[in-house]
């Protein structure tokens, strides 16, 4: 927008975020489990002004008055007849602090054997079960039969959702999932590439310049990332 009116200056609000998808490292005979992570974080939030009289761009305010709300992240193993999750660790920091954040953690269940090369179809098919533990780390049985006995299906995904009353708005705030996948002990080891899916969804809220209330912008972000890891 022009600020002040009639000056020719342009005031721009900026909120920059980043996705990080570290695929599981190679699973070998000596290292039977692969670790990876997915992270969403705020990189920059500020207001910048373009000064018409000299053509320069300068920092105007360290607060952008934009917020990330209704954020959730998903991770999952698309190759269904090979590996399962053995551990998930969650971490988040947002407006209400690291320890008091309101969020839900959901275990992603699918039959052993179904394969999805497309992230959208994978996340649409998966069944989510509310995780009862409030601990940051959850471990799962490392056999297919063990997971079937506990959940009815195998753990091939996870979803973390930040509550609607919380938001990310300043640099360094994040949502992080670290995970561990393994070859089930009660299934044959099959070498080759595996498909792994990552999903990110959130809404961008902005502050009204007069009423100072926040409302959702038209921009809603829904992004998926698919990559591969290898089992020797």
C-alpha positions in Angstrom: 0.0 0.0 0.0 1.0 3.6 -0.4 2.3 5.2 2.8 1.9 8.0 3.5 -0.9 8.6 1.0 0.4 10.7 -1.9 4.1 10.0 -1.2 4.6 7.4 -3.8 6.2 5.1 -1.2 5.1 1.5 -1.1 4.8 -0.4 2.2 5.0 -4.2 1.8 4.3 -6.9 4.4 6.5 -10.0 4.3 6.2 -13.4 5.9 8.6 -16.0 4.6 8.4 -19.7 5.6 10.4 -22.8 4.8 9.8 -26.5 4.4 12.5 -29.0 5.1 12.1 -32.7 4.1 15.0 -34.8 5.1 14.3 -38.3 3.8 15.2 -41.4 5.8 18.9 -42.3 5.5 19.8 -45.5 3.8 18.8 -48.6 5.8 21.6 -51.2 5.8 22.1 -54.7 7.4 24.2 -53.1 10.1 21.8 -50.1 10.6 18.4 -51.6 10.4 16.5 -48.3 10.9 16.6 -45.1 8.9 16.0 -41.7 10.4 14.5 -38.6 8.8 12.6 -35.4 9.6 10.1 -32.9 8.3 10.0 -29.3 9.5 8.0 -26.1 8.9 9.5 -22.9 10.2 9.1 -19.1 10.0 12.2 -17.6 8.3 11.4 -13.9 8.1 8.6 -11.6 9.2 8.8 -7.9 8.7 7.5 -4.8 6.9 9.6 -3.1 4.2 9.1 0.2 2.6 10.1 1.4 -0.9 11.1 5.1 -0.8 10.1 6.7 -4.0 12.4 9.7 -3.7 15.6 7.7 -3.9 14.5 4.2 -5.0 15.7 2.4 -1.9 14.1 -0.4 0.1 14.4 -0.2 3.9 13.2 -2.1 6.9 10.1 -0.4 8.3 8.9 -2.6 11.2 10.0 -6.0 12.5 6.4 -7.1 12.9 4.6 -8.2 9.7 1.1 -8.6 11.3 0.7 -11.9 9.4 0.1 -15.2 11.1 0.3 -18.9 10.2 -2.8 -20.7 11.7 -4.4 -24.1 11.4 -1.1 -25.7 10.5 -0.6 -29.4 10.1 2.1 -31.6 8.8 2.0 -35.2 7.6 4.7 -37.8 6.9 4.3 -41.3 5.5 5.8 -44.3 3.8 4.2 -44.7 0.4 5.7 -48.2 -0.3 3.4 -50.5 1.5 4.9 -53.9 1.4 8.3 -53.0 3.0 8.8 -50.7 6.0 6.9 -49.4 9.0 7.4 -46.5 11.5 9.2 -47.5 14.6 9.5 -44.0 16.3 8.1 -40.5 16.1 9.4 -37.4 17.9 7.4 -34.1 17.9 8.5 -30.6 18.7 6.8 -27.3 18.3 7.1 -23.6 19.3 4.6 -21.0 18.6 2.7 -18.0 20.1 1.8 -19.8 23.3 5.3 -21.3 23.9 6.9 -24.7 23.4 5.3 -26.4 26.4 1.8 -25.0 26.4 0.9 -25.3 22.7 -2.5 -26.8 21.9 -2.0 -29.5 19.3 -3.0 -33.0 18.4 -0.8 -35.9 17.4 -2.3 -38.5 15.1 -1.0 -42.0 14.2 -1.4 -42.8 10.5 -2.6 -46.4 9.8 -2.8 -48.3 6.6 -2.9 -52.0 5.6 0.5 -53.6 5.0 0.9 -54.0 1.3 -0.9 -50.9 -0.2 1.5 -48.7 -2.3 0.9 -45.1 -3.2 3.2 -43.2 -5.5 1.1 -40.1 -5.3 1.1 -38.1 -2.0 -2.5 -36.8 -2.4 -3.9 -40.3 -2.7 -1.7 -41.6 0.1 -2.9 -39.0 2.6 -6.5 -39.4 1.5 -6.4 -43.1 2.1 -4.7 -43.1 5.4 -6.7 -43.6 8.6 -5.7 -41.5 11.6 -5.9 -42.5 15.2 -5.5 -40.0 18.1 -2.3 -40.6 19.9 -3.0 -41.0 23.6 0.5 -40.3 24.9 1.4 -36.6 25.5 5.2 -37.4 25.5 7.3 -35.9 22.8 8.5 -39.3 21.5 6.4 -42.4 20.7 7.8 -45.8 19.9 5.9 -48.5 18.0 6.4 -52.3 17.7 9.0 -53.2 15.1 7.0 -56.2 13.7 3.9 -56.1 11.5 2.1 -58.5 13.8 2.9 -56.4 16.8 1.4 -53.3 15.2 -1.6 -55.2 14.0 -2.3 -56.4 17.5 -2.0 -52.9 18.9 -3.7 -50.8 16.2 -5.4 -53.2 13.7 -3.3 -51.8 10.9 0.4 -50.9 10.6 1.9 -47.5 11.3 2.9 -45.9 8.0 2.2 -42.2 8.7 2.0 -39.5 11.3 0.2 -36.1 11.5 0.7 -33.2 13.8 -1.8 -30.4 14.0 -1.5 -27.1 15.8 -4.7 -25.9 17.5 -6.8 -23.1 16.0 -6.0 -20.9 19.0 -2.3 -21.0 18.4 -0.3 -19.6 15.6 3.2 -19.1 14.2 4.2 -15.5 13.4 7.8 -14.8 14.2 11.3 -16.0 13.1 12.3 -19.3 14.6 8.9 -20.7 15.5 8.4 -24.1 14.0 6.7 -27.5 13.9 9.1 -30.5 13.7 8.6 -34.2 13.2 11.6 -36.5 13.5 10.9 -40.2 12.7 12.5 -43.6 12.4 11.5 -46.3 9.9 12.5 -49.9 9.9 12.2 -53.2 8.0 9.8 -55.3 10.1 11.5 -58.1 11.9 8.8 -60.6 10.9 8.9 -59.8 7.1 11.5 -60.6 4.4 14.1 -57.8 3.8 13.6 -56.4 0.3 16.3 -54.1 -1.1 15.5 -51.1 -3.3 14.0 -47.7 -3.4 11.1 -46.7 -1.1 8.6 -43.8 -1.6 8.2 -41.3 1.2 5.6 -38.5 1.3 5.5 -35.2 3.2 2.5 -32.9 3.4 2.1 -29.3 4.7 -1.1 -27.3 5.1 -1.8 -23.9 6.7 -3.8 -20.7 6.4 -2.4 -17.2 6.4 -4.2 -14.6 8.6 -3.7 -10.9 8.4 -4.5 -8.0 10.8 -7.1 -5.4 9.8 -5.4 -1.9 9.7 -8.4 -0.3 11.5 -10.1 -2.9 13.6 -6.8 -4.7 14.5 -8.6 -8.1 14.2 -7.2 -11.1 12.3 -9.0 -12.8 9.5 -7.9 -15.4 7.0 -6.5 -14.3 3.6 -7.5 -15.9 0.4 -4.1 -17.6 0.3 -4.3 -21.1 1.8 -1.2 -23.3 1.3 -1.4 -27.0 0.7 1.9 -28.5 -0.4 3.2 -32.1 -0.8 6.7 -33.3 -1.3 7.6 -36.9 -2.4 11.1 -38.3 -2.2 12.8 -41.7 -2.1 15.1 -43.5 0.3 17.0 -46.8 -0.1 17.2 -50.1 1.6 20.3 -52.2 0.9 
